[in-house]
Amino acid sequence: MSGRRTRTLFHKILIANRGEIARRIARTARRLGYGVVAVYSDADAGALHVREADQAVRIGEAPPSQSYLNAEAIIDAAKSSGADAVHPGYGFLAENEGFAQACLDAGLIFIGPSPKAIAAMGNKARAKEIMLAAGVPCVPGYQGSDQSESTMLAEANRIGFPVMIKAAAGGGGRGMRLVTDATAFAGSLRSARSEAQSAFGDPAMILERAIINPRHIEIQVFGDCFGHAVHLGERDCSVQRRHQKLIEEAPSPAVSPELRARMGAVAVSALKALGYEGAGTLEFLLDTDGEFYFMEMNTRLQVEHPVTEAITGLDLVELQLRVAHGEPLGLQQDDIRLSGHAIEVRLCAEDAARDFMPQSGKIELWQSPDGVRVEHALESGVEISPFYDSMIAKIIASGATREQARSRLICALEQTAAFGLTTNQAFLMSCLRHPAFASGDATTAFVEKYRETLPGPRKPTPSEVALAALLLYVTNPYRPPWRGGRTLAATFPMPSRIELDGHIHDLEILRERDGGYVASLAGSDHGFEIDEVDRDSIRFRVNGVTQSAKFLRDRDRLFILHRGVTLSVHDLTLAGPGVATATGSDGKVRAAMTGRVVAILVKPGEIVSAGQAVMMLEAMKMEHVHTAPIAGIVSAIDVSEGEQVTIGKIAVEIEAAA
């Protein structure tokens, strides 16, 4: 099924992607002597991957449909820049057989599998049929052509609830819903179809029996044009939210050498049956009895490929380029040795305390940790766009043992500064520290099962409030000067009012005659002795114990990283008395993030109940339901379907019921 044309040499590679994966591919391409061409949308005109490339070509406006999904513009960019090969990265057009074929038709080498292989595996329904024919165990389900709601419901009843609804043409958790009973099936099917149509241009669905609390195990495979195929072991991707991976590791703590050999042999057999060339990943569900079932095959490089590189010592992008060149893999299965352990986390611009709501905006300060691998395209001042995926960086730690890798990764996250917008940094640390993860027992139910013990909405501790007020005071260029062993504050405490992560606090700062500071809050005193204050860091002592924190001050705003927790502070000392006071619901439904309105679910004059869904907003490739804050009558709809709205925009207005 390879369908490959004769190989030719190539010298310059256009990377049809953006951000961290574009930089990752470019790094290996340059090491091997290839020229690198970047493409960019208007939102990415000044991005790192663009500035670092040998050449760069604009391909359209910010929305993906007008840029990174615009196959014609990308091929035109390859021609105009003199590129003779295209690497698709992951996402966007990486698994689009039409794009792969268009590259070949234009005389370009497509660095990936053949269009036929992509087509075979890109549709989940057809992929399951091929895998069943190849003897690969699959989850019982329905992948028929009759997509009517009545047929789908009948098939769901035949399979037995709970069932999974999945987009036939997609992946990455989009267009996927877990349905526990028949009453919720119709609504879940419509929602999944809408999301699939938006993400993949195809609303077709398949159904699968839901396997409860499985492991998500994937096998990395490679094939060449000479019929050779190998597997590079497994990755465990069980820690997920919304069916999207958050933490990946290799090897899996649940896979024995015998099970690895069995799963690997099945994956390699499937690869050979396809005549597959290049990098691929077969994804399986592993149940509690040690039985595994095929889910899907990704015909591209995976986001989490660095953990496999860490334990095999191989550069997977280099292998892709060599296979695309027509070279043999040069590896036999016995040559693959797994050494040590590696864990990766996906740092995302999202608010875990608000159901992982995507965030967009400026990163005021970015500082990556030392001693680990970090894949990113960030720098201080960069804008995180609402048009693309919420993942902004990958942090990968390795070690001789799993515990060593886990500990190193926690330390790395504690050192990572991403000031300016909310990330899942604290949530990731909590996951890594959780006893269930530490013991290697996490399944796909991990986040849901332990959600109450993982970070949610939190109130800042008194010591955090005191530190925030102290930092605002000592970094204030207009604070009273220290002369002759005293300041005005040494005689009179300085009042301070701050907003810290949505909470208002009133306190007093006193500088003592010995140079120390006391922050008084709600009747308790917090003493500090400052050793050093630099432009973006502070070293201080509390009760004789030296601590440090990173910070960024921007006028009356302050961001602090202390013990791995990022705090956002607003100085309200000189603000008017009405600032930041809480208000009750006014019946207005506001956009919770910048995004596109995909569905308005109510009409003017309609009676709604509190919590009823009234609007669907798409941001960072996911759909988000907005609900009525109160019961009442819809008095106005202020947006239209397809409209791009900014965060806080009033979308629906509801008058309270009499």
C-alpha positions in Angstrom: 0.0 0.0 0.0 3.0 2.3 -0.1 2.3 3.8 -3.6 5.7 5.4 -3.5 7.3 7.0 -6.5 11.0 6.7 -7.2 13.1 8.5 -4.7 15.2 11.5 -5.6 17.6 13.5 -3.6 16.4 16.7 -1.8 18.4 19.6 -0.4 15.9 22.1 1.0 12.9 21.2 3.3 9.8 23.3 3.7 8.3 22.7 7.2 4.5 23.0 6.8 3.9 23.7 10.5 4.6 26.2 13.2 5.9 26.7 16.7 7.9 24.1 18.6 7.6 21.3 16.1 8.8 23.5 13.3 11.9 24.4 15.4 12.4 20.7 16.3 12.4 19.5 12.7 14.6 22.4 11.6 17.2 21.5 14.3 17.8 18.0 12.8 17.5 19.2 9.2 20.3 21.7 9.7 22.5 19.1 11.5 22.2 16.9 8.4 22.9 19.8 6.1 19.5 20.6 4.7 18.2 24.1 4.0 15.1 25.1 6.0 12.1 27.1 4.8 9.4 28.2 7.3 5.8 29.2 6.5 3.8 31.5 8.6 0.4 33.1 9.1 -0.2 36.7 9.9 -0.4 35.7 13.6 3.1 34.2 13.4 4.9 36.8 11.3 7.5 37.5 14.0 7.6 34.0 15.5 10.9 32.2 16.4 10.4 29.4 13.9 10.2 32.1 11.2 13.2 34.1 12.3 15.4 31.1 12.7 14.7 29.7 9.2 16.9 30.2 6.1 13.8 31.4 4.3 10.2 32.2 5.3 7.0 32.6 3.2 3.7 34.0 4.3 0.8 31.7 3.5 -2.3 33.5 4.7 -4.3 35.1 7.6 -4.3 33.8 11.2 -7.2 31.2 11.0 -5.7 27.8 10.2 -8.2 27.3 7.3 -6.6 30.3 5.6 -3.0 29.4 6.3 -1.6 26.2 7.8 -4.5 24.2 6.3 -4.2 25.9 2.9 -2.4 23.2 0.9 -2.2 25.3 -2.3 -0.5 28.2 -0.5 2.0 25.8 1.1 2.9 24.1 -2.2 3.2 27.5 -3.8 5.6 28.5 -1.0 7.7 25.4 -1.6 8.0 26.3 -5.3 8.8 29.9 -4.8 11.5 29.2 -2.2 13.1 26.4 -4.1 12.3 23.7 -1.6 12.2 20.2 -2.9 10.7 18.4 0.1 7.9 19.1 2.6 7.8 17.9 6.2 4.3 18.3 7.6 5.1 18.0 11.3 2.0 16.9 13.3 -1.5 18.3 13.2 -2.8 20.6 10.4 -2.1 18.7 7.1 0.2 16.0 8.5 -2.4 13.2 7.9 -4.2 14.6 4.9 -3.7 12.2 2.0 -4.8 14.9 -0.5 -2.0 17.2 0.6 0.6 14.4 0.4 -0.6 13.6 -3.1 -0.5 17.2 -4.1 3.1 17.4 -2.9 4.0 14.4 -5.0 2.1 15.8 -8.0 4.1 19.1 -7.7 7.4 17.2 -7.8 8.0 17.5 -4.1 9.1 14.8 -1.7 6.6 14.3 1.1 8.4 13.4 4.3 5.9 10.9 5.5 4.0 7.8 4.4 2.3 7.4 1.0 -1.1 9.0 0.3 -2.6 5.5 0.1 -1.3 4.6 3.6 -2.5 7.9 5.0 -5.9 7.4 3.5 -6.1 3.8 4.8 -5.3 4.8 8.4 -6.8 8.3 8.4 -10.3 7.0 8.5 -10.9 5.1 11.7 -13.6 3.0 10.2 -11.5 1.8 7.3 -8.4 1.4 9.6 -10.3 -0.9 11.9 -11.3 -3.1 8.9 -7.7 -3.3 7.7 -6.4 -4.1 11.2 -9.0 -6.8 11.8 -8.0 -8.4 8.5 -4.4 -8.2 9.6 -5.2 -10.0 12.8 -4.9 -7.0 15.1 -7.3 -7.1 18.1 -9.8 -4.3 17.9 -12.5 -2.8 20.2 -16.0 -4.1 19.3 -17.9 -1.3 17.6 -19.7 0.1 14.6 -18.0 1.7 11.6 -20.7 1.5 9.0 -21.7 4.0 6.3 -25.3 4.5 7.6 -24.8 7.5 9.8 -28.4 8.2 10.6 -29.2 9.0 14.2 -31.6 6.1 14.5 -29.0 3.6 13.2 -26.2 5.0 15.3 -28.5 4.7 18.4 -29.5 1.2 17.5 -25.8 0.2 17.1 -24.9 1.8 20.4 -27.6 -0.3 22.1 -26.3 -3.4 20.4 -22.7 -2.7 21.5 -23.9 -1.8 25.0 -23.4 1.3 27.0 -21.1 3.0 27.9 -19.9 3.7 24.3 -17.4 6.0 22.8 -18.4 8.2 19.9 -15.4 9.1 17.7 -14.8 11.2 14.6 -14.0 8.8 11.8 -11.6 11.2 10.2 -9.9 12.7 13.2 -8.0 12.3 16.4 -6.5 14.3 19.2 -9.6 13.9 21.3 -11.7 16.1 19.0 -15.1 14.9 18.0 -15.0 12.3 20.8 -17.6 11.7 23.5 -18.1 9.1 26.2 -21.9 8.3 26.5 -23.1 6.4 29.5 -26.7 5.8 28.6 -29.2 6.1 25.7 -30.8 9.3 26.9 -27.6 11.3 26.4 -26.7 9.7 23.1 -28.5 12.0 20.6 -27.1 15.3 22.1 -23.6 13.8 22.4 -23.7 12.6 18.8 -24.7 16.0 17.5 -22.0 17.8 19.5 -19.3 15.3 18.3 -20.4 15.7 14.7 -20.2 19.5 14.9 -16.7 19.4 16.4 -15.6 16.9 13.9 -16.9 18.9 11.0 -15.1 22.0 12.2 -11.8 20.2 13.0 -11.6 17.7 10.1 -14.3 18.8 7.5 -16.0 15.4 8.0 -18.9 14.7 10.4 -18.8 10.9 10.0 -18.6 9.0 13.3 -17.8 5.5 14.5 -18.9 3.8 17.8 -16.8 1.7 20.1 -17.5 -0.1 23.3 -16.0 2.0 26.1 -13.3 0.1 28.0 -13.4 1.3 31.5 -10.2 2.6 33.2 -7.8 1.3 30.5 -4.2 2.3 29.9 -3.5 4.3 26.7 -0.4 2.5 25.2 1.1 3.4 21.9 3.8 1.6 19.9 6.2 3.7 17.9 7.0 2.0 14.5 9.2 2.7 11.5 9.2 1.2 8.0 11.3 1.8 4.9 10.8 1.3 1.2 12.7 -2.0 1.3 10.0 -3.7 3.4 11.9 -3.5 6.6 9.9 -2.5 9.8 10.8 -2.2 13.5 9.1 -1.0 16.6 10.8 1.3 19.2 8.9 0.2 22.2 5.9 1.8 23.8 4.8 5.0 25.4 2.2 5.3 28.1 -0.1 8.3 27.5 -2.8 7.5 30.1 -2.9 10.9 31.9 -5.3 12.9 29.8 -8.0 15.6 29.9 -10.8 15.7 27.4 -9.2 12.7 25.7 -6.1 14.8 25.0 -2.7 13.7 26.4 -1.0 15.7 29.2 1.7 13.4 30.4 3.6 10.7 28.4 6.3 8.3 29.5 8.4 5.6 28.1 8.6 2.8 28.9 5.2 2.1 30.4 5.2 1.0 34.1 2.4 -1.4 33.1 4.1 -3.2 30.2 6.3 -6.2 30.8 9.1 -7.2 28.4 6.8 -10.1 27.3 3.8 -7.8 26.6 6.1 -5.3 24.9 7.3 -8.0 22.5 3.7 -9.2 21.8 2.4 -5.7 21.2 5.4 -4.8 19.1 5.1 -7.8 17.0 1.5 -7.0 16.2 2.4 -3.5 15.3 5.2 -4.5 13.0 3.0 -7.1 11.3 0.4 -4.4 10.6 3.1 -2.1 9.2 4.3 -4.7 6.8 0.8 -5.5 5.7 0.4 -1.9 4.8 3.8 -1.6 3.1 4.2 1.4 5.3 7.2 3.8 5.0 8.2 6.3 7.6 7.2 7.0 11.2 3.9 5.8 12.6 2.2 5.1 15.9 -0.3 2.4 16.6 -2.5 3.3 19.6 -4.0 0.7 21.9 -6.1 0.4 24.9 -4.7 -2.0 27.5 -7.3 -3.4 30.0 -6.7 -4.6 33.5 -6.4 -8.2 32.3 -3.5 -7.4 30.1 -5.5 -7.6 26.9 -4.9 -4.8 24.3 -7.2 -3.4 21.5 -6.3 -1.3 18.5 -7.7 2.2 18.5 -6.1 4.1 15.7 -2.9 4.6 13.8 -1.2 8.1 13.5 0.7 8.3 10.2 3.0 11.0 11.4 5.5 12.0 14.1 3.9 12.2 17.5 4.0 15.2 19.9 5.5 12.9 22.5 8.3 11.4 20.3 11.0 12.9 22.6 10.5 10.3 25.3 11.2 7.5 22.8 14.3 9.4 21.6 15.5 9.6 25.2 15.3 5.9 25.9 16.5 4.6 22.5 19.2 7.2 21.7 17.7 7.7 18.2 16.7 10.9 16.4 13.3 10.1 15.0 13.3 13.1 12.7 16.6 11.9 11.2 15.1 8.5 10.6 12.2 10.2 8.8 14.6 12.1 6.6 16.7 9.1 5.8 13.6 7.0 4.9 12.3 9.8 2.7 15.7 9.9 1.0 15.1 6.3 0.0 17.7 4.9 2.4 17.2 1.7 4.4 16.4 2.1 8.1 19.7 0.4 8.9 18.1 -1.0 12.1 17.1 -4.6 13.0 14.7 -5.2 15.8 17.5 -6.7 17.9 19.4 -3.4 17.5 16.8 -1.5 19.5 17.8 -1.2 23.1 15.7 0.6 25.7 17.7 2.3 28.4 16.4 4.3 31.4 13.1 6.2 31.7 11.7 9.4 30.3 8.6 11.5 31.1 7.1 14.4 29.1 4.6 17.0 30.2 2.7 19.3 27.9 2.7 22.9 29.2 -0.6 24.4 28.0 -2.1 27.9 28.1 -5.2 26.8 30.0 -6.9 27.2 33.3 -7.2 23.8 35.0 -9.3 25.4 37.8 -11.9 26.4 35.1 -12.3 23.0 33.4 -9.1 23.6 31.4 -10.4 26.7 29.7 -7.9 27.8 27.0 -6.1 31.1 27.5 -4.6 33.5 25.0 -2.6 36.7 25.5 1.0 37.8 26.0 3.7 35.9 27.9 5.3 38.7 29.7 8.3 36.6 30.9 9.5 33.2 29.7 12.3 31.3 31.4 12.8 27.6 30.7 14.4 25.3 33.3 17.9 23.9 33.2 19.0 20.2 33.0 16.0 18.9 31.0 14.9 19.0 27.4 12.5 21.7 26.5 10.8 22.0 23.2 9.1 25.4 22.6 8.9 28.5 20.4 8.5 31.0 23.3 10.2 34.2 24.3 9.3 37.0 26.6 6.7 39.2 25.0 5.3 36.6 22.6 1.5 36.5 22.0 -0.3 33.2 22.4 -2.9 33.2 19.7 -6.4 31.9 20.2 -6.3 30.3 16.7 -4.0 27.4 17.5 -3.5 24.5 20.0 -3.1 25.5 23.6 0.1 23.6 24.1 3.0 26.1 24.4 5.9 23.9 25.4 7.0 20.3 26.1 9.3 19.6 29.1 11.0 16.2 29.0 13.1 14.7 31.8 15.0 11.4 31.7 16.9 9.3 34.2 18.2 5.9 35.0 14.9 5.1 36.8 11.3 6.3 36.5 11.6 7.9 40.0 14.6 9.8 38.9 12.9 11.1 35.8 9.8 12.0 37.7 11.8 14.0 40.4 13.8 15.8 37.8 10.6 16.8 35.9 9.0 18.2 39.1 12.1 20.3 39.8 12.1 21.5 36.2 8.5 22.6 36.4 9.2 24.4 39.7 11.8 26.5 37.8 9.7 27.3 34.7 8.5 30.8 34.5 5.6 31.6 32.1 4.2 34.9 33.4 1.3 36.8 31.9 -1.3 34.1 31.3 -2.6 31.1 33.1 -1.0 27.7 32.4 -1.5 24.2 33.7 2.0 24.3 35.3 0.7 23.7 38.9 -1.7 21.0 37.7 1.1 19.1 36.0 3.2 19.2 39.2 0.3 17.9 41.2 -0.3 15.1 38.8 3.4 14.1 38.9 3.4 14.2 42.8 0.2 12.2 43.2 0.7 8.8 44.8 -1.2 7.1 42.0 1.1 8.5 39.4 4.2 8.0 41.5 3.4 4.4 41.9 2.8 3.9 38.2 -0.9 3.1 38.6 -2.4 6.0 36.5 -5.0 5.0 33.9 -7.1 7.1 31.5 -9.4 7.7 34.5 -6.7 9.4 36.5 -7.7 13.0 36.1 -11.4 12.4 36.6 -10.9 10.0 39.5 -8.6 12.3 41.4 -9.9 15.7 40.2 -10.9 16.7 43.8 -7.4 16.2 45.0 -5.7 17.9 42.0 -5.4 21.7 41.9 -8.7 23.5 41.5 -9.8 27.0 42.5 -7.5 27.9 45.3 -7.3 30.8 47.8 -3.8 32.2 48.2 -2.1 31.3 51.6 -1.4 34.1 54.1 2.4 33.7 53.4 1.8 34.1 49.6 -0.2 37.2 50.3 2.5 38.6 52.5 5.3 37.8 50.0 3.2 39.5 47.2 2.7 42.7 49.2 6.4 42.7 50.2 7.6 42.4 46.6 5.2 45.2 45.5 6.7 47.3 48.2 10.4 46.7 47.7 10.2 47.0 43.9 8.3 50.2 44.1 10.7 53.0 42.9 8.7 55.6 44.9 8.8 53.8 48.3 10.2 55.8 51.2 14.0 55.9 51.2 16.1 54.2 53.9 18.2 56.8 55.6 20.1 56.8 58.9 18.8 53.4 60.0 15.1 54.2 59.5 12.4 55.0 57.1 9.0 56.6 57.4 7.8 53.0 57.3 9.9 52.2 60.3 7.7 54.5 62.3 4.4 54.2 60.5 3.3 51.0 58.8 2.5 51.5 55.1 -1.0 50.3 54.1 -1.3 48.0 51.1 -4.3 46.7 49.2 -3.7 44.0 46.6 -5.6 41.6 44.4 -4.1 38.2 44.3 -5.6 35.6 41.9 -9.0 37.2 42.2 -9.0 37.8 46.0 -8.7 41.2 47.7 -6.4 41.6 50.7 -5.7 44.6 53.0 -2.4 44.6 54.9 0.4 46.7 56.3 4.1 46.7 55.5 6.6 47.7 58.2 10.3 48.1 57.7 12.1 47.5 61.0 15.2 49.2 62.3 17.3 46.2 61.7 16.4 46.2 58.0 13.9 43.4 58.1 10.3 43.6 57.0 7.0 42.6 58.6 3.8 42.1 56.6 0.7 42.3 58.8 -2.4 40.5 57.5 -5.6 39.7 59.3 -4.0 39.9 62.7 -1.0 37.8 61.9 2.6 39.0 61.2 4.9 37.6 58.6 8.6 38.5 59.0 11.1 38.6 56.1 14.8 39.4 55.9 15.8 40.2 52.3 19.3 39.1 51.2 19.2 40.2 47.6 16.8 41.7 45.0 17.7 41.5 41.4 15.9 42.6 38.3 13.7 39.4 38.2 14.5 37.4 41.4 14.6 37.8 45.1 16.4 35.9 47.9 14.9 36.2 51.4 14.8 34.5 54.7 11.8 33.4 56.8 12.5 32.1 60.2 16.1 31.6 59.3 15.3 29.6 56.1 16.6 31.1 52.8 14.1 31.0 49.9 14.0 32.4 46.4 11.4 33.5 44.0 11.3 34.8 40.4 9.2 37.8 39.6 8.2 40.3 36.9 6.9 43.8 37.7 4.9 45.8 35.1 3.7 49.0 36.7 0.9 48.0 39.1 1.0 44.3 38.0 3.3 41.7 39.5 3.9 38.0 38.6 5.7 35.7 41.0 7.0 32.2 40.7 7.5 30.7 44.2 7.9 27.0 44.9 6.5 26.2 41.5 3.3 28.2 42.0 2.7 31.2 39.8 0.9 34.2 41.4 -0.7 37.1 39.6 -0.8 40.3 41.7 -2.5 43.7 41.1 -1.6 46.6 43.4 -4.8 48.4 44.3 -3.4 50.6 47.0 -4.0 53.8 45.1 -7.0 52.5 43.1 -10.6 53.8 43.7 -12.7 52.0 46.3 -14.9 50.3 43.6 -12.1 48.4 41.9 -12.3 44.6 41.8 -15.4 44.4 43.9 -17.5 41.3 43.2 -20.9 41.6 41.6 -23.8 39.2 41.3 -24.9 37.7 38.0 -26.4 40.3 35.7 -27.9 37.7 33.4 -25.3 38.3 30.7 -23.4 35.4 29.1 -19.9 36.6 28.3 -17.3 34.8 26.1 -15.0 33.0 28.5 -12.2 33.1 25.9 -11.4 34.6 22.5 -12.8 32.3 19.9 -15.4 31.7 17.2 -19.1 31.2 17.8 -20.0 27.9 16.3 -23.6 27.6 17.6 -26.3 29.7 19.3 -28.6 27.3 21.0 -31.4 29.7 22.1 -33.7 32.3 20.5 -34.9 35.7 21.7 -37.9 35.3 23.9 -37.0 31.7 24.8 -37.4 30.6 28.5 -34.2 29.1 29.8 -33.2 27.5 33.1 -30.0 28.2 35.1 -27.2 26.1 33.7 -28.9 25.5 30.3 -26.5 25.5 27.3 -27.0 28.7 25.3 -23.9 29.0 23.1 -21.0 27.0 21.7 -17.6 28.7 21.3 -14.6 27.2 19.5 -11.1 28.1 20.7 -7.8 26.4 20.3 -9.5 23.6 18.3 -12.0 22.7 21.1 -15.7 23.5 21.5 -16.8 25.1 24.8 -20.3 25.2 26.1 -21.5 28.5 27.6 -24.5 28.2 29.9 -27.2 30.5 31.3 -26.1 32.0 34.7 -29.7 32.5 35.8 -33.2 31.3 34.9 -35.2 33.7 32.8 -36.1 34.9 29.3 -33.6 35.5 26.6 -33.9 39.2 25.9 -31.1 39.6 23.4 -28.5 37.7 21.4 -25.5 40.0 20.6 -23.4 37.7 18.5 -23.9 35.6 15.3 -22.8 32.1 14.4 -19.3 32.2 12.8 -18.4 35.5 14.5 -15.0 35.8 16.1 -15.4 37.3 19.6 -12.9 38.4 22.2 -12.9 37.4 25.8 -15.6 39.1 27.9 -17.8 39.9 24.9 -21.5 39.8 25.9 -23.1 37.1 23.7 -26.5 36.4 25.2 -28.6 38.5 27.6 -31.2 37.0 30.0 -33.8 38.8 32.0 -34.5 37.1 35.4 -37.8 35.3 35.7 -40.4 37.2 37.7 
